[in-house]
Amino acid sequence: MEGTAGRGEDRPTGGRLGAPRPGSEGSAAQRRSLERARHWRYEELPGVDLLRARYVSKTFVRHTHEHFVIAAIADGVEVFHHGGSDVSVGAGALALVNPDTPHTGRAGVPEGWRYGALYPSPEVVSAIAAETSTLRGSPGFVSPVLDDPYTVRLVHQVLRAADEGNALAADTLLRVAVTRLLRLNGGPLPQRRTQSAGARIAARARAVLEERMAEPPTLEQLAADFGTSPFALLRAFRDAYGMPPHTWLTDARVRRARLLLDAGTVPAEAAVAVGFTDQPHLNRHFARIVGVPPGAYQRERKNVQDPR
């Protein structure tokens, strides 16, 4: 559902928000009508995306983010696949995902989940880590789930401050939250291992898909170009990037579409430019990865890009 979460809804309450009781969830349409989300930027927090959402029947397909994910659960339970298994995160805890890490997302209880999320860039997190921690290398999160109601409140306070235009509070609270998370759950991101022959082929295949995003070759054509078999390439790509080439390509198309939307390209033109059939095709995949339709996404970003 395309919509905007109202101000003041980011406060953790532990309540059910009038959600259907287990066993009386209603139709799929009724469940979707309870969903709302807002994905935006606040110009005084450069390098940080913001999200406030409530989802009931929403399912996020396997995807990645260029930024960190710091998702603070206010109500309900989210389940997401991460590192080879499903993990659950409930009210008072945080879902933490490092950049370029494949993961999914869905409701863990019939009433869904409500949360607020910060998406700071690697540069933002590295700058905070350099000033406030002793971590060496590129900093990241060790565990995908952290039970810490205090930081959950900090995340929602950042969102509230951004909503209210309180730049000093938003910037301060963001830094306090990231510093605390790195202290409680921080560590250096794993260094890339020496590339095997399979990993090198996967990287070359990825480069071809990036270059030919709008008209990609088939798996068989890709494999033939690199002198390997389709299944060998499929295994190598999965090992290197955590998903098969066609799933990675959809994720990459949505990423590029976001850049085009940020630059002012209308959704219909962005869809065709990145290789989707039409705008409804983009809408479907965009909402399953970003959490909001491209039109709603662009309207919120436009509020930051354009002078008021």
Wavefront OBJ file of the C-alpha trace (Angstrom):
o trace
v 0.000 0.000 0.000
v 1.316 3.414 -0.912
v 1.129 5.745 2.057
v 2.900 7.763 4.679
v 3.234 6.869 8.326
v 2.090 9.726 10.500
v 4.333 11.581 12.869
v 4.561 10.259 16.356
v 3.968 6.643 15.251
v 7.601 5.752 15.804
v 7.281 5.500 19.565
v 7.643 1.887 20.789
v 4.541 0.972 22.753
v 4.427 -2.805 22.916
v 0.775 -2.619 21.827
v -1.000 -4.303 18.949
v -2.111 -1.118 17.149
v -5.560 -2.563 16.573
v -4.176 -5.396 14.457
v -6.313 -8.476 13.861
v -6.145 -11.084 16.574
v -4.359 -14.324 15.671
v -6.875 -16.611 14.039
v -9.016 -13.682 12.812
v -6.602 -11.936 10.501
v -9.156 -11.155 7.792
v -8.623 -11.212 4.056
v -5.346 -10.462 2.330
v -6.778 -7.130 1.162
v -7.751 -6.209 4.728
v -4.284 -7.103 5.934
v -2.654 -5.027 3.223
v -4.886 -2.082 4.098
v -3.176 -1.955 7.499
v 0.227 -1.474 5.902
v 1.892 1.902 5.574
v 5.432 3.037 4.911
v 7.488 6.139 4.360
v 11.001 6.046 2.880
v 12.722 9.422 2.888
v 15.827 11.530 3.390
v 16.455 14.438 5.716
v 18.827 16.930 4.148
v 20.624 17.570 7.438
v 21.600 13.864 7.662
v 23.590 13.370 4.443
v 24.382 9.776 3.567
v 21.472 8.375 5.598
v 18.149 7.002 4.363
v 15.169 6.827 6.724
v 12.201 4.475 6.888
v 9.145 4.194 9.081
v 6.785 1.322 8.284
v 4.182 -1.121 9.420
v 3.845 -4.330 7.404
v 1.451 -7.238 7.834
v 1.577 -9.408 4.723
v 4.632 -7.768 3.146
v 7.417 -10.065 1.949
v 10.834 -8.713 1.001
v 12.602 -10.867 -1.573
v 16.319 -11.602 -1.296
v 18.155 -8.348 -1.867
v 21.049 -6.218 -0.663
v 21.664 -2.621 0.363
v 24.656 -0.424 -0.362
v 24.138 1.073 3.106
v 23.922 -0.467 6.563
v 20.482 -1.464 7.845
v 19.623 -0.509 11.444
v 15.981 -1.552 11.916
v 14.387 -0.970 15.336
v 11.300 -3.094 15.968
v 8.531 -1.287 17.844
v 5.802 -3.957 17.696
v 5.362 -7.463 16.348
v 8.045 -9.752 14.934
v 10.062 -9.746 11.735
v 11.739 -12.854 10.325
v 14.540 -12.510 7.795
v 16.909 -14.914 6.109
v 20.510 -13.969 6.792
v 23.730 -15.925 6.606
v 22.082 -19.199 5.649
v 19.261 -19.311 8.197
v 16.121 -17.514 9.342
v 16.418 -15.200 12.335
v 13.608 -13.498 14.277
v 13.607 -10.052 15.816
v 10.833 -8.726 18.055
v 9.860 -5.564 19.870
v 12.760 -3.950 21.705
v 15.386 -5.505 19.414
v 17.191 -4.483 16.242
v 17.787 -6.145 12.902
v 21.297 -5.247 11.731
v 22.545 -5.927 8.204
v 25.922 -4.991 6.754
v 26.225 -3.503 3.253
v 25.957 -5.861 0.267
v 24.673 -8.711 2.464
v 21.795 -10.705 0.945
v 18.719 -10.954 3.166
v 14.930 -11.171 3.026
v 12.081 -10.049 5.309
v 8.578 -11.108 6.329
v 6.172 -11.076 9.255
v 6.839 -13.532 12.060
v 3.375 -13.169 13.643
v -0.109 -12.680 12.097
v -0.248 -9.008 13.062
v 3.033 -8.284 11.279
v 5.623 -5.837 12.540
v 6.127 -2.094 12.957
v 9.566 -0.547 12.870
v 11.766 2.407 12.120
v 15.027 2.068 10.239
v 18.179 4.043 9.559
v 20.331 3.291 6.524
v 23.696 5.036 7.082
v 26.278 4.758 4.334
v 29.565 2.906 4.968
v 31.310 6.282 4.943
v 29.051 7.616 7.715
v 29.589 4.530 9.898
v 33.349 4.497 9.255
v 33.658 8.165 10.231
v 31.777 7.572 13.491
v 33.824 4.450 14.229
v 37.099 6.275 13.615
v 36.134 8.939 16.136
v 34.554 6.799 18.848
v 35.954 3.251 18.654
v 39.159 1.275 18.333
v 37.870 -0.933 15.512
v 40.365 -1.460 12.737
v 39.510 -2.012 9.112
v 35.997 -1.448 7.808
v 33.560 -1.534 10.754
v 30.411 -3.624 10.700
v 27.972 -5.610 12.812
v 28.847 -9.053 14.157
v 25.340 -10.383 14.825
v 22.206 -9.669 12.746
v 20.024 -9.303 15.861
v 20.645 -7.266 19.006
v 18.223 -7.073 21.931
v 18.688 -3.502 23.153
v 15.550 -1.425 23.872
v 17.674 1.652 24.600
v 19.074 1.792 21.046
v 15.622 0.990 19.653
v 14.391 4.175 21.334
v 17.361 6.116 19.954
v 16.535 5.047 16.391
v 12.923 6.156 16.729
v 14.068 9.427 18.276
v 16.292 10.064 15.244
v 13.270 9.580 12.982
v 11.130 11.862 15.117
v 13.804 14.565 15.146
v 14.105 14.352 11.352
v 10.318 14.647 11.040
v 10.344 17.738 13.233
v 13.277 19.343 11.424
v 15.461 19.205 14.538
v 18.857 18.820 12.855
v 20.936 19.035 16.020
v 18.962 16.280 17.739
v 18.840 14.044 14.650
v 22.597 14.250 14.061
v 23.465 13.799 17.737
v 21.147 10.847 18.302
v 22.315 9.134 15.101
v 25.922 9.304 16.277
v 25.035 8.061 19.753
v 23.052 5.140 18.292
v 25.779 4.037 15.861
v 28.477 4.388 18.527
v 26.476 2.232 20.945
v 25.798 -0.429 18.298
v 29.491 -0.630 17.392
v 30.405 -0.949 21.072
v 27.836 -3.674 21.743
v 27.931 -5.531 18.427
v 30.740 -4.127 16.299
v 33.697 -5.714 14.593
v 35.725 -5.435 11.413
v 33.971 -6.565 8.261
v 35.505 -9.764 6.839
v 38.219 -9.143 4.298
v 37.594 -10.483 0.825
v 39.321 -13.812 0.344
v 41.785 -14.363 -2.459
v 39.640 -14.910 -5.495
v 39.394 -18.418 -6.906
v 38.942 -19.068 -10.616
v 35.180 -19.419 -10.003
v 35.028 -16.110 -8.142
v 36.890 -14.362 -10.954
v 34.416 -15.715 -13.499
v 31.521 -14.603 -11.276
v 32.981 -11.095 -11.073
v 33.327 -10.952 -14.860
v 29.745 -12.146 -15.264
v 28.566 -9.490 -12.836
v 30.389 -6.799 -14.825
v 28.663 -7.967 -18.021
v 25.253 -7.878 -16.332
v 25.919 -4.358 -15.041
v 26.946 -3.199 -18.517
v 24.070 -4.938 -20.310
v 21.423 -4.474 -17.639
v 18.637 -3.524 -20.039
v 19.347 -6.435 -22.419
v 21.200 -9.125 -20.468
v 22.488 -12.346 -22.035
v 21.156 -15.758 -21.043
v 22.983 -17.897 -18.511
v 24.110 -20.171 -21.331
v 25.487 -17.244 -23.334
v 27.310 -15.894 -20.286
v 28.848 -19.274 -19.537
v 29.922 -19.790 -23.152
v 31.643 -16.397 -23.181
v 33.752 -17.455 -20.196
v 34.403 -21.007 -21.323
v 32.440 -22.696 -18.552
v 29.114 -24.484 -18.125
v 25.857 -22.788 -17.076
v 25.659 -24.719 -13.795
v 29.304 -24.030 -12.969
v 28.706 -20.316 -13.506
v 25.505 -20.467 -11.455
v 27.346 -22.106 -8.526
v 30.251 -19.649 -8.747
v 27.926 -16.633 -8.854
v 25.892 -17.898 -5.892
v 29.052 -18.521 -3.878
v 30.376 -15.039 -4.638
v 27.213 -12.939 -4.250
v 24.766 -15.028 -2.250
v 22.137 -15.206 -4.984
v 21.787 -16.470 -8.568
v 22.489 -14.085 -11.468
v 18.834 -13.361 -12.283
v 18.056 -12.422 -8.658
v 21.196 -10.274 -8.460
v 20.181 -8.544 -11.716
v 16.736 -7.626 -10.366
v 18.367 -6.205 -7.233
v 20.856 -4.237 -9.347
v 18.084 -2.896 -11.566
v 16.193 -1.589 -8.555
v 19.368 0.048 -7.231
v 19.930 1.816 -10.532
v 16.273 2.781 -10.745
v 16.620 4.461 -7.353
v 19.490 6.561 -8.689
v 17.436 7.563 -11.707
v 14.435 8.444 -9.548
v 16.678 10.513 -7.267
v 17.885 12.386 -10.358
v 14.307 13.180 -11.381
v 13.600 10.516 -14.005
v 9.915 9.591 -14.015
v 9.198 5.988 -12.945
v 7.984 4.843 -16.379
v 11.219 5.988 -18.032
v 13.365 4.597 -15.208
v 11.669 1.216 -15.614
v 12.581 0.896 -19.276
v 16.080 2.318 -18.779
v 17.061 -0.424 -16.328
v 15.458 -3.275 -18.255
v 12.004 -3.733 -16.754
v 9.137 -4.245 -19.204
v 7.105 -1.276 -17.974
v 6.301 0.718 -14.836
v 4.068 -1.969 -13.235
v 6.995 -4.392 -13.611
v 9.255 -1.885 -11.814
v 6.564 -1.196 -9.212
v 6.308 -4.860 -8.260
v 10.026 -5.448 -7.787
v 10.728 -2.013 -6.302
v 8.127 -2.452 -3.563
v 9.411 -5.958 -2.754
v 12.945 -4.629 -2.220
v 12.648 -0.998 -1.078
v 9.329 -1.344 0.743
v 7.429 1.458 -1.012
v 6.350 2.009 -4.651
v 8.705 4.094 -6.838
v 6.232 6.982 -7.062
v 5.995 7.347 -3.283
v 9.764 6.943 -3.007
v 10.415 9.705 -5.536
v 7.944 12.135 -3.975
v 9.662 11.904 -0.590
v 13.149 12.254 -2.096
v 12.000 15.173 -4.228
v 11.131 17.036 -1.067
v 14.834 16.970 -0.197
v 16.230 17.512 -3.700
v 14.093 20.558 -4.523
v 14.404 23.891 -2.682
v 11.378 24.614 -0.581
l 1 2 3 4 5 6 7 8 9 10 11 12 13 14 15 16 17 18 19 20 21 22 23 24 25 26 27 28 29 30 31 32 33 34 35 36 37 38 39 40 41 42 43 44 45 46 47 48 49 50 51 52 53 54 55 56 57 58 59 60 61 62 63 64 65 66 67 68 69 70 71 72 73 74 75 76 77 78 79 80 81 82 83 84 85 86 87 88 89 90 91 92 93 94 95 96 97 98 99 100 101 102 103 104 105 106 107 108 109 110 111 112 113 114 115 116 117 118 119 120 121 122 123 124 125 126 127 128 129 130 131 132 133 134 135 136 137 138 139 140 141 142 143 144 145 146 147 148 149 150 151 152 153 154 155 156 157 158 159 160 161 162 163 164 165 166 167 168 169 170 171 172 173 174 175 176 177 178 179 180 181 182 183 184 185 186 187 188 189 190 191 192 193 194 195 196 197 198 199 200 201 202 203 204 205 206 207 208 209 210 211 212 213 214 215 216 217 218 219 220 221 222 223 224 225 226 227 228 229 230 231 232 233 234 235 236 237 238 239 240 241 242 243 244 245 246 247 248 249 250 251 252 253 254 255 256 257 258 259 260 261 262 263 264 265 266 267 268 269 270 271 272 273 274 275 276 277 278 279 280 281 282 283 284 285 286 287 288 289 290 291 292 293 294 295 296 297 298 299 300 301 302 303 304 305 306 307 308
